[in-house]
Structures are given as structure tokens and as C-alpha cells.
Amino acid sequence: MALPRAVALVAVGIGLALGAIHLRAPINLAQAASSHRAGPPHVQPVTQTQSICPGPEALGVQGLPDASAQTVSVAAVGAPPAALPSGFVTSPGAGSLTLSGLPSGGVWAAPATAGGHVIVGQISDARSALVSAAGSMAPGAVATQWSWTRKGDNRGLVTTACVAATASSWLIAGGAAPGRLEHLVLANPGHNAVTVDLAVFGTKGRINSRDALGLVVPAQTRTVVLLNAIAGSDPSPAVHVSARGGKVAAYLNDTWLDGVVPRGGDDVAPVAAPAREQVIAGVPIGGRAILRVAVPGDSEAVVQSRVLTTSGPTPLAADGVTRVAGGSTRDIDLSSLPAGAYAVQVIADVPVLAAAMVERRRSALSSSDLAWSMATAPIRSLAGMALPVSGVKGLAARLDLAATRSPASVRVTTVAAGGQVSTTEVGIGADSVSTVTLEGASSVWVTPATGTVRAAVLTSAADTAGQLLSVTPLTDLTLVTTPSPLRQIRD
């Protein structure tokens, strides 16, 4: 049955099971999660979470008519009990997981009521999707947006994690080649309009533009702007999104049409905040690839970079050192590395940002695809992803894990389309990477046990023109909250 405003969604139950493998968790939340302990305030399981998916990125650009139709898919899922940290106790009751629209359009599907159940749907108009989890479904709920365009100018595979709104976010993607466009999607789930300012950085420093200031995102809707109109011809843009009067979820969609040759595209969610160390998991090099470093501060950065492999670390240059001017960006070529699974580690003397882009292209005249992977913070409690491969013939997925400083181990939990839950312990060597094939899985979850770990999921497909791919970094999920104490006010 067709639903209003070109939205069609169904709920697909995929069952539950309890995991058999039990590892030491980084924190025991059994007592902390209890809501009946007397005394001072203590941490409790979160009971409300929201994440936003960008929706069709090229539709609804301010001041421009929609050039063509576009459809994207959304999958949302709650964490199965087997994936939750050891000793974690959720709130009593079934909870719920629902999808709705920004702009609002009602609830799109019957809500899921237990971890492991997936809600799947499609959007083909200019709106974002709001994923709301409540009660026992709130801890560990995740959502993914994806699209697979098999032919035409927009050929490519795109995935992105749906994220919570925030007052500040950093995005890295795009370039200045002819036919390359960057759509910046700003979604506001709040009840008041939000004003957004953009700070755009490039190879020659900050790019000043009046068009970057005072962007208004109305309540419970979204705004799409072309970053190209602000960044101009800079080949290596990075953007800081600052919201006033509320919060927004920000995404950057990078697409490239080289004349009549489709060169692919990808979505990026916010990268890790500026820091002296950045680690990018999931960098599947197999041709042209670059590392982009941005320095948001005024001081020059002395950057040391290296790649992490299945057999250990390798410097990117003779000394692995690159200098990047303050307030600017720089791309570092990775194309000479042999094909394989990598992570990238960046260490600098001042806070920096980092992301990596890889391409797949058979020849100089053939179609291609590109994928961006973002630096992320380590996984401390739980990370997960609803996979687009379930029930879609031709798509494959792989989990990439990266450990820094010391060996690490994680519990990897997968849920199959039929509801079967599998749990495996995976070890990663110090300053190394490991990969796990996700054949037949509809969702994947990473629970850390020892060491410092980051993770990403590589989704790929193949056609007569070559390989298509997209990388989705996994980020740490908020499982608990500290309630604010209530004070009685006396007259």
C-alpha cells in the first residue's frame, strides 16, 4: 500500500536469542542500572534516544529546483540482549522503536518492541527521518541510511549512520573537480527554529563567505545547502557546523559526475572532535586514496601519520611527518599502498581532524565509486549498525576493527535475517587491524573487552563497471544517564 508523501515503510521482525559467550566488560552496570537504589543520584539506563537520518540529500536544496528523483532506504534496530555489556540491566518493559518524518508526517511503521527487531523503509521526498527509541529499546538503538544506484549519472553505493542532533559538528569530504558537488544536510528535530553558522576551511586557510552565516533551519524540518557555493574551488574542504538556539544533525554528501562519467559518492557523518590523536578504522585501499588532515586552530600542526595493517603499523613516508598550516587542510596521498584492509593513525602536536577517502576505478575512462571513512573515538561500551545487506542480493558487508597501543579483544554479535544470534570473540594485535565477514547478518554489534578499539563496516557490491563501496564508522553508544536530583522548593 502506498503511504502519503512517497514514504513506504514496513516493520520486519528478526527475532531474539541470548548470547553464550561472556567476556569481561569495561564496566559493570548491573547495580548502576538499578532504578531502586536509595541515596544520591546514580547512573541509570537511558530511556529516550533520538537519531536523525539525512533523507534524500540532493532534494530540497535552497534556491534550486530538484534536478531528479532520489530514493533512500532507512533501517533501524535495537541491540539484542547478547550484545549489551556484561551485567547491564535495561529498564523494565518492552520499550519501542519508531520512525517518523522531518518535516513531520506521522509514524511510518508499527514500532518494534524488542531488541533485534528491524524497522525498514524508504524515503523519496525532501525530508529526513527521525528514529525514536523509548524504554528498554533506548540503550543501543541504531539506524542506518543507504542507497544503491546501479546505473546512470548517480551510480554509486552510499551508507551513513543516523546520528543525534548536536550544537557542534565537524564534517570532512568533497573536492573541487568539475562535476563534484557537496550537499550539506542540516536536520532540526526540535520545536524551535535553529540558526546555523558554518566555518569552512581549505588548503589556503579559512574561507570567508556571508552565505556561511545565519542559516535558519525551521523547527522539525531540514535545510539543504550546496557547500560548493561557499567553499568555491578549494580541493580539500572541511566544515564546522555551529548551531544557535538548538541542535541539528549534520551530514555532507559528496557526489561526482566527471563529464558524462559517474565517479560515485558517499555520505559522511561528523568526525571525531579535534584532538592530538585521530584514528580512522575501515580504510579499504585498492587504488587512489587520500588522508585529509584539517587544523582548526591558528598554530601549525606537525603531523605524524601511519597506517595500521593486519601485521602491524607502517609509516606513510620516510619519517611519516607532514606540516599543515593553522586554519587549513591538506591531503596526503595513500595510493602507493598495496591493496588491503587498513586503519590510519594521526598524531599531531596540536588538535587536528582527520578522514580518509578511497576510490575504485578499473581504468581512466570507466565509471568509479568513492568512499569516505571518518576518525572516531574509541568504543567504550557498545557500537552497532543495522546492515543494508539483509534481503538485498549483491551486497556484501565486512567489519573492520583497529586496535592502538596494545592488543585488544571485542565481542562481535551478529543477528541474521531469520533471528539467529551469533557471538564471537575477536582479537586484534597491537597497532593492527582485523576483519570479520558479515555474511547473512542484518545487524552487527561490537562490545569491547580489552584494549582500545575502533570499528567500521565496509559495504560493497560489484557490477559490469567494477566495484562499488561505502564505509560506515561505528561510534560509541550512550547506554546510561545520570538523572538530575529534584529539589523541593518551599514557600
Residue pairs with C-beta under 8 A, 6 or more apart in sequence:
2 8
3 9
3 108
4 105
5 101
5 105
5 125
5 127
6 123
6 124
6 125
7 101
7 105
7 108
7 121
7 122
7 123
7 124
7 125
7 127
8 121
8 122
9 74
9 99
9 108
9 109
9 119
9 120
9 121
9 122
10 109
10 119
10 120
10 121
11 109
11 110
11 111
11 112
11 117
11 118
11 119
11 120
12 117
12 118
12 119
12 120
13 112
13 117
13 118
13 419
14 77
14 116
14 117
14 118
14 390
14 415
14 416
14 417
14 418
14 419
14 442
14 443
15 116
15 117
15 415
15 418
15 419
15 420
16 80
16 81
16 114
16 115
16 116
16 419
16 421
17 80
17 82
17 116
17 419
17 420
17 421
18 81
18 82
18 421
19 80
19 81
19 82
19 83
19 411
19 413
19 421
19 423
20 423
21 411
21 423
21 424
21 425
22 86
23 86
23 409
23 411
23 425
23 447
23 449
24 86
24 449
24 450
25 85
25 86
25 87
25 88
25 447
25 448
25 449
26 85
26 380
26 381
26 448
26 449
27 85
27 380
27 381
28 85
28 86
28 87
29 43
29 45
29 85
29 87
29 88
29 89
29 479
29 480
30 87
30 88
30 89
31 37
32 42
32 43
32 44
32 480
33 43
33 44
33 45
33 88
33 89
33 90
33 480
34 44
34 89
35 44
35 91
40 485
41 482
41 483
41 484
41 485
42 482
43 480
43 481
43 482
44 91
44 480
44 481
44 482
44 483
45 88
45 89
45 90
45 91
45 136
45 138
45 139
45 479
45 480
45 481
46 138
46 139
46 478
46 479
46 480
46 481
47 91
47 134
47 135
47 138
48 132
48 133
48 134
48 138
49 132
49 133
49 138
49 139
49 141
49 164
49 478
50 130
50 131
50 132
50 133
50 164
50 165
50 189
51 130
51 131
51 141
51 142
51 143
51 162
51 163
51 164
51 249
52 102
52 128
52 129
52 130
52 131
52 162
52 163
52 164
52 165
52 187
52 189
52 249
53 72
53 74
53 128
53 129
53 131
53 143
53 144
53 145
53 160
53 162
54 72
54 128
54 145
54 160
54 162
54 185
54 187
54 222
54 249
54 251
54 253
54 267
55 72
55 102
55 123
55 126
55 127
55 128
55 129
55 145
55 185
55 187
55 222
56 70
56 71
56 72
56 123
56 124
56 125
56 126
57 70
57 72
57 183
57 185
57 224
57 251
57 253
57 267
58 66
58 67
58 68
58 70
58 181
58 183
58 224
58 253
58 255
59 66
59 70
59 125
59 126
59 224
60 66
60 126
60 127
60 222
60 223
60 224
61 183
61 224
61 225
61 226
62 223
62 224
62 225
64 226
66 126
68 154
69 124
70 124
70 147
70 154
71 122
71 123
71 124
71 147
72 122
72 123
72 124
72 145
72 146
72 147
72 158
73 120
73 121
73 122
73 123
73 145
73 146
73 147
73 388
74 99
74 119
74 120
74 121
74 122
74 123
74 129
74 131
74 143
74 144
74 145
74 162
75 118
75 119
75 120
75 143
75 144
75 146
75 386
75 387
75 388
75 390
75 442
76 97
76 99
76 112
76 118
76 119
76 120
76 131
76 141
76 142
76 143
76 144
76 162
76 386
77 97
77 112
77 115
77 116
77 117
77 118
77 119
77 141
77 142
77 143
77 384
77 386
77 415
77 442
77 443
78 95
78 97
78 112
78 114
78 115
78 116
78 117
78 133
78 137
78 140
78 141
79 115
79 116
79 139
79 140
79 141
79 142
79 382
79 384
79 445
79 477
80 115
80 116
80 413
80 415
80 421
80 443
80 445
81 115
82 413
82 421
82 423
83 115
83 140
83 382
83 384
83 411
83 413
83 423
83 445
83 447
84 90
84 139
84 140
84 382
84 447
84 479
85 381
85 382
85 447
85 479
88 139
88 479
90 136
90 139
91 135
91 136
91 138
92 136
93 135
93 136
94 113
94 114
94 135
94 136
94 137
95 113
95 114
95 133
95 134
95 135
95 136
95 137
95 138
96 111
96 112
96 113
96 132
96 133
96 134
96 135
96 137
97 111
97 112
97 113
97 117
97 119
97 131
97 132
97 133
97 134
97 137
97 141
98 107
98 108
98 109
98 111
98 119
98 131
98 132
98 133
99 107
99 108
99 109
99 119
99 121
99 129
99 130
99 131
99 132
100 106
100 107
100 108
100 129
100 130
100 132
101 108
101 123
101 127
101 128
101 129
101 130
102 127
102 128
102 129
102 130
102 187
102 188
102 189
102 220
102 221
102 222
103 127
103 220
103 221
103 222
104 220
105 127
108 121
109 119
109 121
111 119
112 118
112 119
112 137
113 137
114 136
114 137
115 136
115 137
115 140
116 415
116 419
116 421
116 443
118 386
118 390
118 442
118 443
121 129
123 129
126 222
126 224
127 221
127 222
128 185
128 187
128 222
128 249
129 143
129 145
129 162
130 189
131 141
131 143
131 162
133 141
139 477
139 478
139 479
139 480
140 382
140 384
140 445
140 477
140 479
142 161
142 162
142 384
142 385
142 386
142 443
142 477
143 161
143 162
143 386
144 159
144 160
144 161
144 162
144 385
144 386
144 387
144 388
144 472
145 159
145 160
145 162
145 267
146 157
146 158
146 159
146 160
146 388
146 459
146 470
147 157
147 158
148 156
148 157
148 158
148 388
148 392
148 395
148 461
148 468
149 155
149 156
149 157
150 463
152 262
153 257
153 260
153 262
154 255
154 257
154 262
154 265
155 262
155 264
155 367
155 369
155 465
155 468
156 255
156 262
156 264
156 265
156 266
156 369
156 370
156 468
157 264
157 369
157 395
157 459
157 460
157 461
157 468
157 469
157 470
158 253
158 265
158 266
158 267
158 470
159 266
159 267
159 388
159 457
159 459
159 470
159 471
159 472
160 251
160 266
160 267
160 268
160 269
160 472
161 269
161 385
161 472
161 473
161 474
161 475
162 249
163 249
163 251
163 269
163 270
163 475
164 249
165 187
165 188
165 189
165 190
165 243
165 246
165 247
165 248
165 249
166 243
166 247
166 248
166 249
166 250
166 270
167 242
167 243
167 246
167 247
168 240
168 241
168 242
168 243
168 273
169 240
169 241
169 250
169 270
170 238
170 239
170 240
170 241
170 270
170 271
170 273
170 274
170 294
170 296
170 353
171 184
171 238
171 239
171 241
171 250
171 251
171 252
171 268
171 269
171 270
171 271
172 237
172 238
172 239
172 252
172 268
172 271
172 292
172 294
172 329
172 353
172 354
172 355
172 372
172 374
173 182
173 237
173 252
173 253
173 254
173 266
173 268
173 355
173 357
173 372
174 180
174 182
174 227
174 228
174 231
174 237
174 252
174 254
175 235
175 236
175 237
175 254
175 256
176 231
176 232
176 233
176 234
176 235
177 235
177 256
177 258
178 258
178 259
179 256
179 257
179 258
179 259
179 263
180 228
180 254
180 255
180 256
180 257
180 263
181 226
181 228
181 254
181 255
181 256
182 226
182 227
182 228
182 231
182 237
182 252
182 253
182 254
182 255
183 224
183 225
183 226
183 227
183 252
183 253
183 255
184 198
184 224
184 225
184 226
184 227
184 239
184 241
184 250
184 251
184 252
184 253
185 222
185 223
185 224
185 250
185 251
185 252
185 253
186 196
186 215
186 217
186 222
186 223
186 224
186 225
186 241
186 248
186 249
186 250
187 217
187 221
187 222
187 248
187 249
187 250
188 194
188 217
188 218
188 219
188 220
188 221
188 222
188 223
188 246
188 247
188 248
189 220
189 247
189 249
190 219
190 220
190 246
190 247
191 219
191 220
192 219
192 245
192 246
193 216
193 217
193 218
193 219
193 245
193 246
194 216
194 217
194 243
194 244
194 245
194 246
194 247
194 248
195 214
195 215
195 216
195 217
195 243
195 244
195 245
196 215
196 216
196 217
196 223
196 241
196 242
196 243
196 244
196 248
197 212
197 213
197 214
197 215
197 242
197 244
198 212
198 213
198 215
198 227
198 230
198 239
198 240
198 241
198 242
199 206
199 212
199 239
199 240
199 242
199 296
200 206
200 207
200 209
200 212
200 227
200 230
200 231
200 234
200 237
200 238
200 239
200 240
201 207
201 237
201 238
201 239
201 240
201 294
201 295
201 296
201 327
201 328
201 329
202 231
202 234
202 235
202 236
202 237
202 238
202 328
202 329
203 234
203 235
203 236
203 328
203 329
203 330
204 234
204 328
205 325
205 327
205 328
206 327
206 328
207 230
207 231
207 232
207 234
207 237
209 229
209 230
211 225
211 229
211 230
212 230
215 223
215 225
216 223
217 223
217 248
227 237
227 239
227 252
231 237
231 239
235 331
236 292
236 329
236 330
236 331
237 329
238 292
238 294
238 329
238 353
239 252
240 296
241 248
241 250
241 270
250 270
251 267
251 268
251 269
252 267
252 268
253 265
253 266
253 267
253 268
254 265
254 266
254 267
254 268
254 370
254 372
255 264
255 265
256 262
256 263
256 264
256 265
256 370
257 263
261 365
261 366
261 367
261 368
262 367
262 368
263 359
263 361
263 367
263 368
263 369
263 370
264 359
264 360
264 367
264 368
264 369
264 370
264 468
265 369
265 370
266 370
266 371
266 372
266 470
266 471
267 372
267 470
268 355
268 372
268 374
269 374
269 473
270 374
271 278
271 353
271 354
271 355
271 374
271 375
271 376
272 278
272 353
272 374
272 375
272 376
272 377
273 353
274 296
274 297
274 351
274 352
274 353
275 351
275 352
276 347
276 348
276 349
276 350
276 351
276 352
277 345
277 346
277 347
277 348
278 345
278 346
278 352
278 353
278 354
278 375
279 343
279 344
279 345
279 346
279 375
279 376
279 378
279 402
279 404
279 454
280 291
280 343
280 344
280 345
280 346
280 354
280 355
280 356
280 373
280 374
280 375
280 376
280 454
280 473
281 343
281 373
281 376
281 400
281 401
281 402
281 433
281 454
281 455
281 456
281 473
281 474
282 343
282 373
282 400
282 402
282 455
282 456
282 457
282 458
282 471
282 472
282 473
283 289
283 307
283 334
283 341
283 342
283 343
283 344
283 356
283 358
283 373
283 471
284 340
284 341
284 342
284 358
284 371
284 400
284 458
284 469
284 471
285 334
285 335
285 337
285 338
285 339
285 340
285 342
285 358
286 339
286 340
286 358
286 360
286 467
287 335
287 339
287 358
287 359
287 360
287 361
288 335
288 358
288 359
288 361
289 333
289 334
289 335
289 337
289 356
289 357
289 358
289 359
290 331
290 332
290 333
290 334
290 335
290 356
290 357
291 305
291 316
291 331
291 332
291 334
291 344
291 346
291 354
291 355
291 356
292 329
292 330
292 331
292 332
292 354
292 355
292 356
292 357
293 301
293 303
293 305
293 322
293 324
293 329
293 330
293 332
293 346
293 348
293 352
293 353
293 354
294 324
294 328
294 329
294 352
294 353
294 354
295 301
295 324
295 325
295 326
295 327
295 328
295 329
295 348
295 350
295 351
295 352
295 353
296 327
296 351
296 352
296 353
297 326
297 327
297 350
297 351
298 326
298 327
299 326
299 350
300 323
300 324
300 325
300 326
300 350
301 323
301 324
301 326
301 348
301 349
301 350
301 352
302 321
302 323
302 348
302 349
303 321
303 322
303 323
303 324
303 346
303 347
303 348
303 352
304 320
304 321
304 346
304 347
304 348
305 315
305 316
305 320
305 322
305 332
305 344
305 345
305 346
305 347
306 313
306 314
306 315
306 316
306 320
306 344
306 345
307 313
307 314
307 316
307 334
307 337
307 342
307 343
307 344
307 345
308 314
308 342
308 343
308 344
308 345
308 402
308 404
308 431
308 432
308 433
309 340
309 341
309 342
309 432
309 433
310 340
310 341
310 429
310 432
310 433
310 434
310 435
311 429
311 432
312 429
312 430
312 431
312 432
313 345
313 431
313 432
316 332
316 334
322 330
322 332
324 330
324 352
326 350
334 344
334 356
334 358
341 400
341 433
341 435
342 433
343 400
343 402
343 433
343 454
344 354
344 356
345 404
345 431
346 352
346 354
346 375
353 375
354 375
355 372
355 373
355 374
355 375
356 372
356 373
357 370
357 371
357 372
357 373
358 370
358 371
358 373
358 469
358 471
359 368
359 369
359 370
359 371
360 368
360 369
360 370
360 466
360 467
360 468
360 469
361 367
361 368
361 369
361 466
362 368
362 465
362 466
366 465
366 466
367 465
367 466
368 466
369 466
369 467
369 468
369 469
371 458
371 469
371 470
371 471
372 471
373 456
373 471
373 473
374 473
375 473
376 454
376 456
376 473
376 474
376 475
377 454
377 475
377 476
378 448
378 452
378 453
378 454
378 476
379 410
379 446
379 448
379 453
379 454
379 455
379 474
379 475
379 476
380 448
380 476
381 447
381 448
381 476
381 477
381 479
382 445
382 446
382 447
382 476
382 477
382 479
383 445
383 446
383 455
383 474
383 475
383 476
383 477
384 443
384 444
384 445
384 446
384 474
384 477
385 443
385 444
385 457
385 472
385 474
386 442
386 443
387 397
387 438
387 441
387 442
387 443
387 444
387 457
387 459
388 395
388 397
388 459
389 395
389 396
389 397
389 438
389 441
389 442
389 459
390 417
390 441
390 442
391 417
391 442
394 461
394 462
395 459
395 460
395 461
396 438
396 439
396 459
396 460
396 461
397 438
397 439
397 441
397 444
397 457
397 458
397 459
397 460
398 435
398 436
398 437
398 438
398 457
398 458
398 460
399 412
399 435
399 436
399 437
399 438
399 444
399 446
399 455
399 456
399 457
400 433
400 434
400 435
400 455
400 456
400 457
400 458
401 408
401 410
401 426
401 428
401 433
401 434
401 435
401 436
401 446
401 453
401 454
401 455
402 428
402 432
402 433
402 453
402 454
402 455
403 428
403 429
403 430
403 431
403 432
403 433
403 434
403 451
403 452
403 453
404 430
404 431
404 452
404 454
405 430
405 431
405 451
405 452
406 430
406 451
406 452
407 427
407 428
407 429
407 430
407 450
407 451
408 427
408 428
408 430
408 448
408 449
408 450
408 451
408 452
408 453
409 425
409 426
409 427
409 428
409 449
409 450
409 451
410 425
410 426
410 428
410 446
410 447
410 448
410 449
410 453
410 455
411 423
411 424
411 425
411 426
411 446
411 447
411 448
411 449
412 423
412 424
412 425
412 426
412 436
412 444
412 445
412 446
412 447
413 421
413 422
413 423
413 444
413 445
413 447
414 421
414 422
414 438
414 441
414 443
414 444
414 445
415 421
415 441
415 442
415 443
416 422
416 440
416 441
416 442
417 440
417 442
424 436
425 449
426 434
426 436
427 434
428 434
428 451
428 453
438 444
438 457
444 457
446 453
446 455
446 474
454 473
454 474
455 473
455 474
456 471
456 472
456 473
456 474
457 471
457 472
457 474
458 469
458 470
458 471
459 469
459 470
459 471
459 472
460 467
460 468
460 469
460 470
461 467
461 468
461 469
462 468
